Amino acid sequence: MMQKMTRLVSLTVDFNVSTKLSKKQKAEFRIHSKILRLSNRNKTLTAQLKLQSYRLISITKETSLYNQKMKAQARLNSYKVRL
């Protein structure tokens, strides 16, 4: 079954399509207001975690601040994909 799925995927994938963003697309991301807001929220939460003496983000997995940071990061990534 897995081989069949792999074959089907390889038949429908366009290998000529670029997987990288152009310079124009990157610039649009940088100036987009919602992305800026979400990115700043993510950076703020990361800084707060570091201020609380958590050197490694993985140590903080059980804190509410970590959960907020992960939600902010997921929203940011989700919105980038939608654009």
The first five atom37 places (N, CA, C, CB, O) and aatype in JSON, in Angstrom:
{
  "aatype": [12, 12, 5, 11, 12, 16, 1, 10, 19, 15, 10, 16, 19, 3, 13, 2, 19, 15, 16, 11, 10, 15, 11, 11, 5, 11, 0, 6, 13, 1, 9, 8, 15, 11, 9, 10, 1, 10, 15, 2, 1, 2, 11, 16, 10, 16, 0, 5, 10, 11, 10, 5, 15, 18, 1, 10, 9, 15, 9, 16, 11, 6, 16, 15, 10, 18, 2, 5, 11, 12, 11, 0, 5, 0, 1, 10, 2, 15, 18, 11, 19, 1, 10],
  "atom_mask": [
    [1, 1, 1, 1, 1],
    [1, 1, 1, 1, 1],
    [1, 1, 1, 1, 1],
    [1, 1, 1, 1, 1],
    [1, 1, 1, 1, 1],
    [1, 1, 1, 1, 1],
    [1, 1, 1, 1, 1],
    [1, 1, 1, 1, 1],
    [1, 1, 1, 1, 1],
    [1, 1, 1, 1, 1],
    [1, 1, 1, 1, 1],
    [1, 1, 1, 1, 1],
    [1, 1, 1, 1, 1],
    [1, 1, 1, 1, 1],
    [1, 1, 1, 1, 1],
    [1, 1, 1, 1, 1],
    [1, 1, 1, 1, 1],
    [1, 1, 1, 1, 1],
    [1, 1, 1, 1, 1],
    [1, 1, 1, 1, 1],
    [1, 1, 1, 1, 1],
    [1, 1, 1, 1, 1],
    [1, 1, 1, 1, 1],
    [1, 1, 1, 1, 1],
    [1, 1, 1, 1, 1],
    [1, 1, 1, 1, 1],
    [1, 1, 1, 1, 1],
    [1, 1, 1, 1, 1],
    [1, 1, 1, 1, 1],
    [1, 1, 1, 1, 1],
    [1, 1, 1, 1, 1],
    [1, 1, 1, 1, 1],
    [1, 1, 1, 1, 1],
    [1, 1, 1, 1, 1],
    [1, 1, 1, 1, 1],
    [1, 1, 1, 1, 1],
    [1, 1, 1, 1, 1],
    [1, 1, 1, 1, 1],
    [1, 1, 1, 1, 1],
    [1, 1, 1, 1, 1],
    [1, 1, 1, 1, 1],
    [1, 1, 1, 1, 1],
    [1, 1, 1, 1, 1],
    [1, 1, 1, 1, 1],
    [1, 1, 1, 1, 1],
    [1, 1, 1, 1, 1],
    [1, 1, 1, 1, 1],
    [1, 1, 1, 1, 1],
    [1, 1, 1, 1, 1],
    [1, 1, 1, 1, 1],
    [1, 1, 1, 1, 1],
    [1, 1, 1, 1, 1],
    [1, 1, 1, 1, 1],
    [1, 1, 1, 1, 1],
    [1, 1, 1, 1, 1],
    [1, 1, 1, 1, 1],
    [1, 1, 1, 1, 1],
    [1, 1, 1, 1, 1],
    [1, 1, 1, 1, 1],
    [1, 1, 1, 1, 1],
    [1, 1, 1, 1, 1],
    [1, 1, 1, 1, 1],
    [1, 1, 1, 1, 1],
    [1, 1, 1, 1, 1],
    [1, 1, 1, 1, 1],
    [1, 1, 1, 1, 1],
    [1, 1, 1, 1, 1],
    [1, 1, 1, 1, 1],
    [1, 1, 1, 1, 1],
    [1, 1, 1, 1, 1],
    [1, 1, 1, 1, 1],
    [1, 1, 1, 1, 1],
    [1, 1, 1, 1, 1],
    [1, 1, 1, 1, 1],
    [1, 1, 1, 1, 1],
    [1, 1, 1, 1, 1],
    [1, 1, 1, 1, 1],
    [1, 1, 1, 1, 1],
    [1, 1, 1, 1, 1],
    [1, 1, 1, 1, 1],
    [1, 1, 1, 1, 1],
    [1, 1, 1, 1, 1],
    [1, 1, 1, 1, 1]
  ],
  "atom_positions": [
    [[0.82, -1.19, 0.0], [0.0, 0.0, 0.0], [0.87, 1.26, 0.0], [-0.94, -0.01, 1.21], [0.58, 2.22, -0.71]],
    [[1.94, 1.25, 0.8], [2.81, 2.42, 0.89], [3.5, 2.69, -0.44], [3.85, 2.22, 1.99], [3.67, 3.85, -0.82]],
    [[3.91, 1.65, -1.14], [4.55, 1.82, -2.43], [3.58, 2.44, -3.44], [5.07, 0.48, -2.95], [3.97, 3.29, -4.24]],
    [[2.34, 2.02, -3.38], [1.34, 2.56, -4.29], [1.13, 4.05, -4.01], [0.01, 1.8, -4.15], [1.06, 4.85, -4.95]],
    [[1.04, 4.43, -2.74], [0.85, 5.83, -2.36], [2.06, 6.66, -2.8], [0.63, 5.96, -0.84], [1.9, 7.77, -3.3]],
    [[3.26, 6.13, -2.6], [4.48, 6.83, -3.0], [4.5, 7.05, -4.5], [5.72, 6.05, -2.55], [4.88, 8.12, -4.97]],
    [[4.1, 6.05, -5.25], [4.07, 6.17, -6.7], [3.06, 7.22, -7.14], [3.75, 4.82, -7.34], [3.33, 8.01, -8.04]],
    [[1.88, 7.23, -6.5], [0.86, 8.2, -6.85], [1.31, 9.63, -6.54], [-0.44, 7.89, -6.09], [1.07, 10.55, -7.32]],
    [[1.96, 9.81, -5.4], [2.45, 11.13, -5.03], [3.5, 11.59, -6.02], [3.02, 11.12, -3.62], [3.48, 12.75, -6.45]],
    [[4.41, 10.71, -6.38], [5.47, 11.11, -7.31], [4.91, 11.44, -8.69], [6.51, 10.0, -7.42], [5.54, 12.19, -9.43]],
    [[3.76, 10.89, -9.05], [3.15, 11.2, -10.33], [2.45, 12.56, -10.33], [2.17, 10.12, -10.72], [2.31, 13.19, -11.37]],
    [[2.02, 13.01, -9.14], [1.26, 14.26, -9.06], [2.1, 15.45, -8.62], [0.11, 14.09, -8.13], [1.61, 16.58, -8.64]],
    [[3.32, 15.23, -8.22], [4.19, 16.3, -7.75], [4.85, 16.98, -8.94], [5.25, 15.77, -6.76], [5.38, 16.32, -9.83]],
    [[4.82, 18.31, -8.93], [5.51, 19.07, -9.97], [6.88, 19.47, -9.43], [4.68, 20.34, -10.4], [6.98, 20.36, -8.59]],
    [[7.92, 18.81, -9.89], [9.26, 19.03, -9.38], [9.86, 20.34, -9.87], [10.15, 17.88, -9.78], [10.92, 20.76, -9.39]],
    [[9.2, 20.99, -10.82], [9.68, 22.27, -11.33], [9.23, 23.46, -10.5], [9.22, 22.45, -12.76], [9.73, 24.57, -10.67]],
    [[8.29, 23.23, -9.61], [7.78, 24.31, -8.77], [8.82, 24.66, -7.71], [6.42, 23.91, -8.1], [9.4, 23.78, -7.06]],
    [[9.05, 25.94, -7.54], [10.02, 26.4, -6.56], [9.5, 26.16, -5.14], [10.34, 27.9, -6.76], [8.32, 26.37, -4.86]],
    [[10.38, 25.71, -4.28], [10.0, 25.49, -2.88], [10.5, 26.61, -1.98], [10.54, 24.15, -2.38], [10.25, 26.62, -0.78]],
    [[11.21, 27.56, -2.58], [11.74, 28.69, -1.81], [10.97, 29.95, -2.18], [13.25, 28.88, -2.07], [10.44, 30.09, -3.28]],
    [[10.91, 30.87, -1.22], [10.25, 32.14, -1.46], [11.15, 33.07, -2.26], [9.84, 32.79, -0.14], [12.37, 33.05, -2.11]],
    [[10.53, 33.88, -3.1], [11.3, 34.88, -3.83], [11.63, 36.03, -2.88], [10.51, 35.39, -5.08], [11.09, 36.1, -1.77]],
    [[12.51, 36.92, -3.3], [12.86, 38.07, -2.46], [11.64, 38.94, -2.22], [13.97, 38.9, -3.12], [11.48, 39.5, -1.13]],
    [[10.79, 39.06, -3.23], [9.57, 39.86, -3.09], [8.64, 39.25, -2.04], [8.85, 39.98, -4.45], [8.08, 39.97, -1.21]],
    [[8.47, 37.93, -2.07], [7.62, 37.26, -1.1], [8.17, 37.39, 0.31], [7.46, 35.78, -1.47], [7.41, 37.59, 1.26]],
    [[9.48, 37.29, 0.46], [10.1, 37.47, 1.78], [9.87, 38.88, 2.3], [11.6, 37.16, 1.72], [9.59, 39.07, 3.48]],
    [[9.98, 39.86, 1.41], [9.75, 41.25, 1.8], [8.31, 41.46, 2.24], [10.1, 42.21, 0.64], [8.05, 42.19, 3.19]],
    [[7.37, 40.83, 1.54], [5.96, 40.95, 1.91], [5.72, 40.36, 3.3], [5.06, 40.25, 0.88], [4.93, 40.91, 4.08]],
    [[6.37, 39.25, 3.62], [6.24, 38.66, 4.95], [6.72, 39.63, 6.02], [7.03, 37.35, 5.03], [6.09, 39.78, 7.07]],
    [[7.85, 40.29, 5.75], [8.44, 41.18, 6.74], [7.56, 42.38, 7.05], [9.79, 41.65, 6.26], [7.58, 42.89, 8.18]],
    [[6.8, 42.85, 6.07], [6.01, 44.06, 6.3], [4.54, 43.78, 6.61], [6.1, 44.95, 5.1], [3.79, 44.7, 6.92]],
    [[4.13, 42.54, 6.53], [2.74, 42.19, 6.78], [2.41, 42.38, 8.26], [2.44, 40.74, 6.34], [3.08, 41.81, 9.12]],
    [[1.39, 43.17, 8.56], [1.11, 43.57, 9.94], [0.77, 42.4, 10.86], [-0.03, 44.55, 9.96], [1.24, 42.36, 12.0]],
    [[-0.03, 41.45, 10.4], [-0.4, 40.33, 11.27], [0.82, 39.45, 11.55], [-1.52, 39.5, 10.63], [0.99, 38.97, 12.67]],
    [[1.65, 39.25, 10.56], [2.86, 38.45, 10.77], [3.79, 39.17, 11.74], [3.59, 38.19, 9.42], [4.38, 38.54, 12.61]],
    [[3.9, 40.49, 11.59], [4.73, 41.26, 12.53], [4.23, 41.13, 13.95], [4.77, 42.74, 12.12], [5.01, 40.93, 14.88]],
    [[2.92, 41.24, 14.12], [2.33, 41.14, 15.46], [2.55, 39.76, 16.06], [0.82, 41.46, 15.41], [2.97, 39.63, 17.21]],
    [[2.28, 38.72, 15.28], [2.45, 37.35, 15.77], [3.92, 37.04, 16.04], [1.89, 36.34, 14.76], [4.25, 36.37, 17.02]],
    [[4.79, 37.54, 15.19], [6.22, 37.32, 15.37], [6.72, 38.01, 16.63], [7.0, 37.82, 14.14], [7.5, 37.44, 17.4]],
    [[6.28, 39.24, 16.86], [6.67, 39.96, 18.06], [6.16, 39.27, 19.32], [6.15, 41.39, 18.01], [6.87, 39.21, 20.33]],
    [[4.94, 38.74, 19.27], [4.38, 38.01, 20.42], [5.23, 36.77, 20.72], [2.9, 37.59, 20.13], [5.54, 36.48, 21.87]],
    [[5.6, 36.06, 19.67], [6.42, 34.86, 19.83], [7.78, 35.21, 20.43], [6.61, 34.15, 18.47], [8.26, 34.53, 21.33]],
    [[8.41, 36.29, 19.93], [9.71, 36.71, 20.45], [9.61, 37.17, 21.89], [10.29, 37.83, 19.59], [10.51, 36.89, 22.7]],
    [[8.53, 37.87, 22.23], [8.33, 38.34, 23.6], [8.21, 37.17, 24.57], [7.09, 39.23, 23.69], [8.82, 37.17, 25.64]],
    [[7.42, 36.19, 24.19], [7.25, 35.02, 25.06], [8.55, 34.24, 25.21], [6.15, 34.09, 24.5], [8.86, 33.75, 26.3]],
    [[9.32, 34.13, 24.15], [10.61, 33.46, 24.22], [11.54, 34.21, 25.18], [11.25, 33.35, 22.82], [12.23, 33.6, 26.0]],
    [[11.55, 35.54, 25.07], [12.39, 36.35, 25.95], [11.96, 36.19, 27.41], [12.32, 37.84, 25.54], [12.79, 36.12, 28.31]],
    [[10.65, 36.14, 27.64], [10.15, 35.95, 29.01], [10.6, 34.62, 29.58], [8.63, 36.05, 29.05], [10.97, 34.53, 30.75]],
    [[10.57, 33.58, 28.76], [11.03, 32.26, 29.22], [12.51, 32.31, 29.58], [10.78, 31.19, 28.13], [12.93, 31.72, 30.57]],
    [[13.29, 33.01, 28.77], [14.73, 33.11, 29.04], [14.99, 33.93, 30.3], [15.46, 33.73, 27.84], [15.92, 33.63, 31.05]],
    [[14.17, 34.96, 30.53], [14.33, 35.77, 31.74], [14.03, 34.97, 33.01], [13.43, 36.99, 31.68], [14.56, 35.27, 34.08]],
    [[13.2, 33.97, 32.88], [12.86, 33.14, 34.04], [13.91, 32.06, 34.26], [11.48, 32.5, 33.85], [13.66, 31.06, 34.93]],
    [[15.08, 32.27, 33.69], [16.24, 31.38, 33.87], [16.06, 30.01, 33.24], [16.52, 31.2, 35.32], [16.7, 29.05, 33.66]],
    [[15.2, 29.91, 32.24], [15.09, 28.67, 31.5], [16.05, 28.74, 30.33], [13.62, 28.41, 31.02], [15.77, 29.4, 29.34]],
    [[17.16, 28.08, 30.44], [18.16, 28.11, 29.37], [17.68, 27.33, 28.15], [19.5, 27.53, 29.86], [17.89, 27.75, 27.01]],
    [[17.04, 26.22, 28.4], [16.52, 25.4, 27.31], [15.01, 25.48, 27.3], [16.99, 23.95, 27.45], [14.36, 25.27, 28.32]],
    [[14.45, 25.77, 26.14], [13.0, 25.87, 26.01], [12.35, 24.54, 26.37], [12.6, 26.3, 24.59], [11.24, 24.53, 26.91]],
    [[13.01, 23.43, 26.1], [12.43, 22.11, 26.37], [12.17, 21.88, 27.85], [13.35, 21.02, 25.84], [11.31, 21.08, 28.2]],
    [[12.91, 22.56, 28.73], [12.71, 22.41, 30.17], [11.38, 23.02, 30.59], [13.86, 23.08, 30.95], [10.8, 22.61, 31.6]],
    [[10.89, 23.96, 29.84], [9.7, 24.72, 30.23], [8.39, 24.1, 29.77], [9.8, 26.1, 29.69], [7.34, 24.72, 29.93]],
    [[8.43, 22.92, 29.22], [7.25, 22.33, 28.59], [6.02, 22.26, 29.49], [7.58, 20.97, 28.12], [4.9, 22.2, 28.99]],
    [[6.19, 22.25, 30.78], [5.04, 22.12, 31.67], [4.53, 23.45, 32.19], [5.4, 21.24, 32.83], [3.62, 23.47, 33.02]],
    [[5.07, 24.56, 31.73], [4.63, 25.87, 32.21], [3.58, 26.45, 31.27], [5.82, 26.82, 32.34], [3.53, 26.13, 30.08]],
    [[2.73, 27.32, 31.82], [1.7, 27.96, 31.0], [2.33, 28.94, 30.01], [0.68, 28.69, 31.9], [1.8, 29.14, 28.91]],
    [[3.44, 29.55, 30.39], [4.12, 30.47, 29.49], [4.63, 29.73, 28.24], [5.29, 31.15, 30.22], [4.56, 30.25, 27.13]],
    [[5.12, 28.53, 28.45], [5.57, 27.71, 27.32], [4.39, 27.39, 26.4], [6.22, 26.4, 27.82], [4.51, 27.46, 25.18]],
    [[3.26, 27.03, 27.0], [2.07, 26.73, 26.19], [1.63, 27.94, 25.38], [0.91, 26.26, 27.09], [1.24, 27.8, 24.22]],
    [[1.7, 29.12, 25.97], [1.36, 30.35, 25.25], [2.32, 30.57, 24.09], [1.39, 31.57, 26.21], [1.92, 30.95, 22.99]],
    [[3.6, 30.32, 24.35], [4.61, 30.5, 23.31], [4.37, 29.54, 22.16], [6.03, 30.29, 23.88], [4.47, 29.93, 20.99]],
    [[4.06, 28.3, 22.45], [3.81, 27.3, 21.41], [2.57, 27.66, 20.59], [3.65, 25.9, 22.03], [2.56, 27.48, 19.37]],
    [[1.54, 28.17, 21.24], [0.34, 28.59, 20.52], [0.65, 29.77, 19.61], [-0.79, 28.96, 21.5], [0.2, 29.82, 18.47]],
    [[1.43, 30.72, 20.12], [1.81, 31.89, 19.31], [2.64, 31.46, 18.11], [2.6, 32.9, 20.16], [2.45, 31.96, 17.0]],
    [[3.55, 30.53, 18.33], [4.4, 30.04, 17.23], [3.56, 29.29, 16.2], [5.52, 29.13, 17.78], [3.77, 29.43, 15.0]],
    [[2.61, 28.49, 16.67], [1.74, 27.74, 15.75], [0.87, 28.69, 14.93], [0.85, 26.75, 16.54], [0.69, 28.49, 13.73]],
    [[0.34, 29.73, 15.57], [-0.47, 30.71, 14.84], [0.36, 31.41, 13.77], [-1.07, 31.74, 15.8], [-0.09, 31.61, 12.65]],
    [[1.58, 31.78, 14.14], [2.48, 32.46, 13.2], [2.76, 31.56, 12.0], [3.8, 32.86, 13.9], [2.65, 31.99, 10.85]],
    [[3.14, 30.32, 12.26], [3.44, 29.39, 11.17], [2.21, 29.11, 10.31], [3.98, 28.08, 11.74], [2.31, 29.03, 9.08]],
    [[1.07, 28.97, 10.94], [-0.17, 28.73, 10.22], [-0.51, 29.89, 9.31], [-1.31, 28.47, 11.19], [-0.92, 29.7, 8.16]],
    [[-0.35, 31.1, 9.82], [-0.68, 32.27, 9.01], [0.3, 32.42, 7.85], [-0.67, 33.52, 9.88], [-0.1, 32.82, 6.76]],
    [[1.56, 32.11, 8.07], [2.54, 32.18, 6.98], [2.19, 31.21, 5.87], [3.94, 31.9, 7.51], [2.35, 31.52, 4.69]],
    [[1.73, 30.03, 6.25], [1.37, 29.02, 5.24], [0.16, 29.49, 4.44], [1.07, 27.65, 5.92], [0.09, 29.28, 3.23]],
    [[-0.8, 30.13, 5.12], [-2.0, 30.61, 4.42], [-1.7, 31.7, 3.41], [-3.0, 31.11, 5.42], [-2.39, 31.81, 2.4]],
    [[-0.68, 32.51, 3.68], [-0.34, 33.57, 2.74], [0.26, 32.95, 1.51], [0.63, 34.59, 3.35], [0.62, 33.66, 0.57]]
  ]
}
